[in-house]
Amino acid sequence: MVATRLDPIDRKILSELQADGRMTNVELAKRVGISAPPCLRRVRSLEEMGFIRGYHAEVNARELGFEVQVFAMVGLDSQAESELSLFEERCRAWPLVRECHMLNGEVDFILKCVAPDLSTFQSFLTEDLLTTPNVASVKTSLVIRGAKDEPGVPFDVLEERLSRSA
């Protein structure tokens, strides 16, 4: 398991930064029980190894005028790797598509889209998504409300798993 390459301090650093990526290195060091210089070295190492991919602000989409959130389930005519890659490339270029996940099963991709209003999403759907080569079907579901939006991983589950395997 990949997490076993990390010691408990590294995992605690990741957990703390996941909860609050804006804290100072001094505060982080205090929370994980080490001094600031080795803490900073560990954070830089975790970044270099790819465990930390970036730091982001969680913005309120509705407060910024993005009232519509839609999940689009996309089926493709062909699942050849070149076609899958082309579709993923297009998704990365569409600003309204915030997440794109390839799935196993009945649906090939699920897209999480945000838009300021329904007509903007409808334009994206009819002018971009539905006209994309290789797109065979699209089913959409409008989000009424969200009950949970928790980024990252559950570190308590990881720690419990590691303690059982030790």
Secondary structure, 3 states (H helix, E strand, C coil): CHHHHCCHHHHHHHHHHHHCCCCCHHHHHHHHCCCHHHHHHHHHHHHHCCCCCCCCCCCCCCCCCCCEEEEEEEEECCCCHHHHHHHHHHHHHCCCEEEEEECCCCCCEEEEEEECCHHHHHHHHHHHHCCCCCEEEEEEEECCCCCCCCCCCCHHHHHHHHHHHC
